[in-house]
Every structure is written in structure tokens, then in C-alpha cells.
Amino acid sequence: MIRSESLVPGMNTISTITLLTALLLAPGMVLHGADAPAGKPNVLLIITDDQGYGDVGRHGNPVLKTPHLDALHDQSVRFADFCVSSSCSPTRASLMSGMFNLRVGVTHTIAPRCRMDPRVTILPQVLKTAGYSTACIGKWHLSADADTAPGKRGFDYVAGKPAHYQNGKYREDILFDEAMGFMQRSAGQPFFCYLATWSPHAPLIVPDKYVEPYRGQVDENTAQFFGMVANIDENVGRLMRWLEEQDLARKTIVILMNDNGGTYGVDTWNAGMRGCKCTAWPGGARALCFWRWPGRWAPHDVFALTAHVDVLPTLAALAGVELPAPANGMELDGRSLVPFLEGRDDPWFADRLVFQHNARWPSGMAAQHKDCMAGVRWQDYLLVRSRPCDDPVCLTSGVSQCGALRNVARGSNVATYTKNAQFIWGLTPGDGWALYNVRQDPACRTNLVATEKDVADRLRQGYDRWWDAVYPAMIAAGGDAPLTEAAVERVKAKKK
């Protein structure tokens, strides 16, 4: 599963897992070379908001220029089949908890269903037991009250959302400055800096100098979007230079990932994949994922099926701390990636199942949406169902993702992020599940349900068992709770 060849655009998607927590910790680290860092590594985790897998030069984008992200790619261990959730808060919940987002009650991006269960021990709390100083800089998106704010969840320092322009500086420039300031102040102890950008999520606002190179090549929204990615790229380069200047580069693990499938860039380049943010297709949840530790890990590609839930157990292993014991019926879904980072293999990944559910059903209707916009991955296969429900309550709701698929069913070719909705959002054939080999067929054009029935049946049974296992925890954690009236009105206003 580890290869030195270039990335294959067809590798893909989705989001989560089950396994015994006793198997989560990887073998201890053995440092190599005179330049290898001593002690616990610093960790800088950068997650971008709404950038897609295809929105980077090294992944084949023919328009967007990202020289600094490309350099980071070249210096990193690259997880080529890395799965996240298909939207923002669910991915962040899985990343922080090591559990599938349904298990911790996060099923939407608006309150209260974006509230991560406060009973769960999360990543910064785990690292603090190893003496780490912790910071959350930028977008959190997992709170609905003061008890679930990042400052109450293990972060020592929090810098949230600046205005788009503040004292003449652009928002993301400010956030990267905040990150460098925190890391500089943390000298003398290991740090965990969680840098979650607000870009390139809409509204599409960025200094014009970043947009101008793309005008005339793509439409204005895409040019603005690419400009926002270009600004992130510039800031990543600035931060990498700063780490070198501060003699921190070889002491710091740098992780770069994005939070969901592509958005405004998918009609320009989507690495051959069907799908975008909020869809069940491969392009809805495949993410870029680079891990760099100079002097420790040789750059290479890893094609094992991995996911956001693997980050917590991996960083726990690297920090040398034990994982929290399962509590309240919540067991970790992730597994350490240390063997892959060190150039070894872990045969367990060859048989893992990774699950996805778009989850944006109307509140109180989780059970009716079990089989809507959902999927399960195994090896190169994706079993997927991209169909709306036919419940009359959902038909009249203004907050269900089913509405987008109903428009597609009526023949519309325009949907969020695309003018090619019949392909990007698309419906699975008939009224049931479809099976695709996403390595060979990332566009999901050849349904294998009939010819590989045993695989389809196995994955469907796995999905049913998974849903039955996580459903009670999701209900108990508030994942089907009524949305606030203000949140509903914001969604309805946005749709007008």
C-alpha cells in the first residue's frame, strides 16, 4: 500500500471505521539520522475550509498555481486515499474525537447539531497529558454553547474569526501571524497548533492581486476562489520559511489537509472524480493529506484507505500518550498511521470499512434518511446511494439536502458549486445502491452491483451494522435535535 509512484487521480473518499481501541497505538518511534529531532515533536495541523482535493497544482489542476503547497507535497508523506466527511463540522468532529461524527452528535453545520458531545475526550486534551501547549486558531465550528467552546475543550490559546480586513491586513494573513506568535511563545515545551483557515469558503473575498491571474481563464466566482487558495499557498510558504528561521522545522510535524470535497473549483478540475461538497460521491469526501517531518520521514505516497478519524490515534502514538478508554458507549473509530509514515505497512487497513453519511436531514428525521446520500468504502470499492427520500415532511422542509437531489431528478443541471449537476450531484441508478471501483472509475460511470454482487452485499450488510451501532449514540448526543429557529431562517434565506 506504500508506493513511490505519483498520485493516481482516481483514488477516493468517504468517512469512517470501527475497531478495538486496544489495537490503536502503533509501535514506538525509532529516530534515524544525526538531524532527527529529540523529544516530543511539535505538531502544526493546518486544515483549509472548502478547498478540494483537486485544488492544488500537484493534483493536476491546469489553472490554479500553488507552488508552496506543491513543495509541501513533495516533502511529505502523502495519503492518496484519505477520507473526510462531506461537509465542515462533521469532519472537524471526526478529526478532534477520532470517532465518526454521528457517534459524537455532529450531523449538521448549524446549531445545535454542530455541537460535539462535551463528554468526549478530544485531541488537544489527549496531547495536554503529554505536556503540550495547545492553540486553536481560526475556525472551530463545533460549538453551540459556552461548554463546547474550544477554550473549554483543551485549548490553552484561542484566536477565532477576524474580520476579512482588520487594520489593513487580510484575514488569513492575520491567522498565520497568530499561529507563528503562538509557536514562538511556546518555546521550551512541545506545542500543538491547530490552524483552521476560514478560506476558501464563501463569501469569496480576497485581495484583488490574488484573483487577477485567473480572470479570463475561469468565471469570476472560480477566479475569486482560486485567489483565496493562492493566498493560503503564499501563507503556507511564509510559515514554512519561518519554521526554518526559528530552527523549528526539524522539530515540528506539519500536517496539511482540507475538510470536505471540492466547491467552486470542481467544474474546472476535480481530479476526474464525480461529486463535490455535500454529496455521497467520491469527490464529496476525498481530501488532500500531507504529513512532513524533516529528518524523520522520507517523502512517499500511501494508497491505504485512511481517514480523518486516524489523526488522533496517530498523534497520540507520536506523542507517546495512551488513548482515552471508551466511555458512554463511544469507542474510537481511527487507527494509528505511524507504520505508513515510517515506510511500513499495516495489513489491517486492507480490510477496513469506511462509512459516509451526508446527514443533513430535517431534525427529527434521522431514521427516515438512513439510506439517503450515504456510502461505504472497502479497498477500491464504493457502495453508494445518492437518492432523496420521499417523506412528505422532508419535501416541505427548507433545511434538507434532499432538495438538491430532487432538483436533479427533475432535470436541473445547476446546483451548488456546479453547472454540471447531473454528473456532479447525480442520482444512483434506479432507487437503490450502486457499486463502483473508484480507483479505475473515479467518475463512477460503470455500476458493478450486478457483476460483483458478493462485494455489494457484504458492504451493504456492513453499512446496516454500522448504522445500527452509531444511531443510539447519535441520538443521545443530540445529533437529531431540532435546529434553532434562527438557524432555520438563515438556511431558508440563503436558498432564496
N, C-alpha and C positions, 0 to 999 in steps of 0.2 A: 504493500500500500504506500510505500515511500519510493518516489522516483525523482530522478534529476532532470527529467524532460520538462518542456514548457507546459503551462497550464492548458487544459483542454476546455474550450468554452462550454461544452455540453454537461459538465459536472454540476450537480444541483443540491438542493432545497430542504426545507421544512423545519419542523421543530420539536422533538424531544424523545423520551427514553425511559427505561426502567432497569434497575439493577440493585444489587445488595451493597449497602454502604460499607460493609467490611472489605470490599474489594476496591474501594475508591483510591486509596493512597498508592502512588507509584513508588518504585524503589528509590532509595536515597540518591541524591545527586553526587556525582563524582566530577570535580572540576578538572579541566585539562588545560595545560599550557601555562607559561610564565605570566601571561597577561590576564588570566582568568580572575574574575573578581573574588574577593574573600568575603565571608559573612553572608548575611541575608541580602538578596538582591532588592534594589528599589524596583517599583512597578509603576509605569506610566501607561494607563489604559485610555486610549482615545477612541471614542465612538461617535461617528458622524450621523446626522439626522436626515434621513430620506435620500442619501446617496445610494445608488445601486451598485451591484456587482460590476456592471458594465461601465460605470462612470469613473474609469481610471485608464490611463494610457496603456499600461501593461496588459490589460484585459482586452485590448484590441480596439478601443474607441478610436474611430477615424477622425474625429473633430477635436475632442477635448484634450488639452495638453496638461499633464500632471508630472512634471519632471521630478519633484521631490517625493511624491508618492511612489513613482516608478523606482526611484533609488531605494526607498524603504523596502519595497517589494523585493528588489534584487539582493538586499542584505538580510532577508528574513527567512524563517521557516514559514511556508505558505500553505495554509489549509485550503485546498482547492474545492472541497465538497463540504463547506461549512454552512450549517443551517441556523437560521434565526426564525423568529416569528414573523408574520406578515405585516405587523404594524408595531408602533413605537413602544408603548407601555408594556405590552406582553413580552417583548424582547428584553427590556430592561429588568423586568421582574425575574425572568429566567436567568439572566446574567448574574444578578445580585444574589439569588437564592440557590442556584444550582438545581432548581426544580422547574418543571413545566409550569407555565404561567397560570393555567387553570388551577393547579394544585394550591397556589398561593392567592387565589381570588382575583387575579387581574385578567379581565376579559374585554376591556374597552380602553379607550384613551381619555374618557371623561368620567367625572366623579359620579358615584363613589366606586365605580367598577375599575378604576385605575389604582385603587388603594391596595398596596401589598400588605398581606397579613402581618401585623406587627409581632406576632408570636414567633415568626421565623427568624433564625439567626442568619444574617446575610454577610456578604463578602467583607466589608470593612470591619465588622465585628470579629470575624474569624481572624483577620490579619492583625488586629489590635492585640490579640492574645500572644502574638509573636513580637510585640514591641513596635509595631508600625505606627507611624504618624499618618493620618488619613485625611484626604480632602475630596470633596465633591464640587467640581467646578463646571457650571453650565446647567444642562437640562437634567432634571431628576424625573419628574412625571410619574411618580409612584405614590403620591400623597393625596389624601382627601381631607386631612385634619392635621392638627399640630403633632399628634402622636406618631404620625408616619412621615414627618418631615425628615430630610437627610441628617440634620443635626441630632435627631433622636435615634438614628439608626447606625451609629458608629462612626460618623464622620466628625473629625476634630475641627475642620475648617470647611465652610460652605460659601461659595460665591455663585449666585444664581443667574438671573437674566438681566443683563444691562439693556439699556435702550439700543436701538440699531446704531445710533451715533451718540456718543457721550464724550463731551469735552473734545470734540473734533476727531475722536477715534472710532473706528468701526467695531461692532460688537464682538466678532470673533477675535480680532486683534487684542481686545481687552481680556478675553477669556484666556488666550495663550499667555499673555503677560501675567495674569493671575496664577496660572499653573507654574510658570517659572519662578515667580515670587514665593509660592508655597514650597517648591522643591529646594530653593536656596535657603529658606528659613529652617528646613528640616535637616540640615547638616548635623551629623552625629548620630542619627538613628535612621533605620530604613523607612522609606515612605511609600504610600500607595496614593497615587494621584489619579483620580477618575475625572478625565476631561471629556465632557459630553457636549459637543458643539450644538448650537441651535440651527446652524446651516447644514445643508442647503434646503431645509424645509421652508415652505412658503410662510409668510409673504416673501416674494422674490425681490429682496432689497440688498444691494451691494454696490460699492463704489464703481462708477462707470468704467474706470480703466480696466477692470477685470472682465467686463461684458463686451467691450468694443472688439476684441479679437474674434468673437464668434458671430457678430452681426453679419448678415449676408450669407452665412453658411447654414444657419438654422433659424427657426422662428424666434420671436422676441422672448417668449417665456423660457424657451430652452437656452437661449443666449444668456439670460439672467441667471438661470440655474447653473449653467456651466461656469459663469463668472463667480458664483458663490463657491463652487468646488475649487476653482482656481485660487480663490483667496485662502481656503483651507490648505491647499497644497503649498502655497507660499508660507503660511504659518507653520506647517509641519517642517519645512526646510529650515525656517528660522529657529525652531525649537531644537532640531537635531544639531544645528551648529552650536547652540547654547549649551547643550549637554556635553559636547566636546570641549568647549571653552572652560566649563566648570569642572572638568575631569570627572564627569558623571556617566559618560557614555558606556563604559565597560562595567559599571556598577548597576546599570538600570536596564530592566526588561521593558521594551517598548512594544505595546500591542496596538494594532490599528484594526478596527472593524466598523461595519455600518449596521444600522438597526433593523432594516427591512428591505424588501425588494425595491427595484427602481421606480422612479416617479417621472419627472419631466423629461428625462433623457431617454426613455425606453423606445420611442419611435425613431430615434437617431441610432442608438446602438444598445442592444440588450444581450450581447454575447450569444445570440442565436436562440435565446430562451423565450418561451411563451410565459406571459404573466407579468404583473407589476405589484406594487404595494397593495395589500388588502385582497389579493387573490390567492387561490389554493394552488396555482400553477407553479412550476419551478422558479420562474422569475419573481415570484412573490416572496421567497424566503431564502434564496441563496445569497450569501454575503461574502465580501472580501474579508480575509482574516490573516494578518501578518504578525509574526512574533520575532522580534530581534533581540538578541543578547550577544553583543560582540565578544569574541574570545571564548565563547561557550558553545554556541550552536552554529553549525555550518548551514548556510542557506540551502534549502531544498524544498521540493513540493511533496505534500502529503495528500493522498487521494482517499484516505479513510473517511467514512461518513461520520462527521463530527458536528458539534452544535454548541450554541450559547451556554447551555447548562454545564458544559465541560470546563468552563473558565474557572469557576470557584474551586472545584477539587484540584485543578491543575495548580492554581496559585497557592492553595493550601499546602500541596506537596512541596512546591518550590520554597515556601517559607518555613517548612518543617513543622507545621502545626497539624493537630488532629482535627478531623471534621466533626461538626456537631452531631450528636446522636439524634436519630429520628425522634420526633415528638409530635403529638397531636395527629398521629396517622400520616405525617408528612415525611417521606423518605427522599433522599437526594436522587435525582434522575441522571446526573452527569458522572463522568469518569475522567480521571487524570489523563492529560495528553503528554505527560513527560516522556514516555517512551518514544513517541513520534518526534518530539523536539530534539531528543538526543540521537535521532537517526536509527531508532529501533522500531519494532513493530509490536502491536498488541492484538493478538488474534481475536479477542473478544469483539472488536469493532466489526469484524466480518459478518457477524450475525445480529447486530443491534437493529432495533426498530426505532425509527424517529417519527414522531407524530406531529400533526399540524391541525389546528382548527382556527378559522378566521375569527370566530367568537362574537362578532358584532351583531348579535341578535337583539330584539327588543327585550328589555328587562322582564324577567319572569317567564321567559320562553326558551330557556336553555334546552330542555328536553326535546322540544319540537324541532330544534335545529341541530341535533346530534349529527346528522348526515348531510348538512349543508356546508359547502365550502370547506372541505376537510380532506385530509390525506395522511398517508403513512409511507415512509421510505424504508427500503431494505436494499443494501448493496446499490446496484444501479437502477433499481426499480422504484417507481412512484405509483401507488394506487391512490386515485384522486376522485373526488366527486365535486364538481363545480356546477351546482344547481341551486336555484332558490327554493324556499319552502312554499307551500300553498296554503298556509294558515291564514284565515281571513283577518285575524288581528294584526299579523305582520304586514299584510297587504296594505293596511291603512296607517301603519307606523311611519313616522318620519325619521327614525333612527336605526333602521335596519340595513345591512349591507345587501340583503336580498334584492332590494330595489334596483341596484346596478345590474344584476343578472336578469331581472325581469325586462329591463330596457333592452338588453342584448337579445333576449328571447323574442322581443318584438321587432328585431331587425336593426336596432340602432348601432351605428359604428362609432359613436362618440361616447366616451366615458372619462372618468377622472384619469388624467395623465396621458391619454392617448386618443388618437383619431382612427385607431385600428382596433376598436373594441371587440369586434367579432373574433379576432385572434387573441389579443392580449388578455381580455377578460373571459372570453369564450365559455361555452357550456360543454360539459362532457356529454357524449352521445346518449340518446335515449333518456331514461330517467334514473340511471344507476351509476355504478362506479366504473372507472376506466383504468387500464394499466399501461404504463409506458416505461421503456428503457431510456432514462433521461441522459445517460452518457452518449448513447448512439443517436438519440432522438430528442434533443432539448426542446424542440418546438412542439413536441407531443402531438404528432400527426398520425402515428400508427398505433391504434389501440390493440393491446395484446391480450385482452381478457379472454378471448375465445381460444387462442393458441397456447397461452400459458395459464390455464385455469387453476392449476395447483398453487402457483405463486399468488394469484389474485385471491384465492380462497384463504390461504394462510395469512395474508396481510389483512384481509377484512376481519378475520377472526381475532387477529392481534389488536386491531383498532377497537373492536367491540369490548374486548377485555380491558383495554386501556381506558376507554371512556367510563366503563363501569367502576374502575378503580379510582379515577380522579374526580368523578362527578360529586360524590359526597363531600370531599374536601373543598371543592369549588363552591358549593352551596354554603357550607359552614363558614367559609372565608368571605362571603359577600359578593361572589362573582356573578350572581344573578339578581343583585339588589336593584331596586328602582333608581333610575338616573334622577338627578336633581332637576327640578323644573327649569332652572336657568340653563343647565347643560342641554336639555332637550330643545329649548328655544334657540340656542346658539347653533345647534345642528340644523334645525329647520331653516333658520335664516341663511345659513351657508348654502343650502340646497336651492334657494330661490334664485 
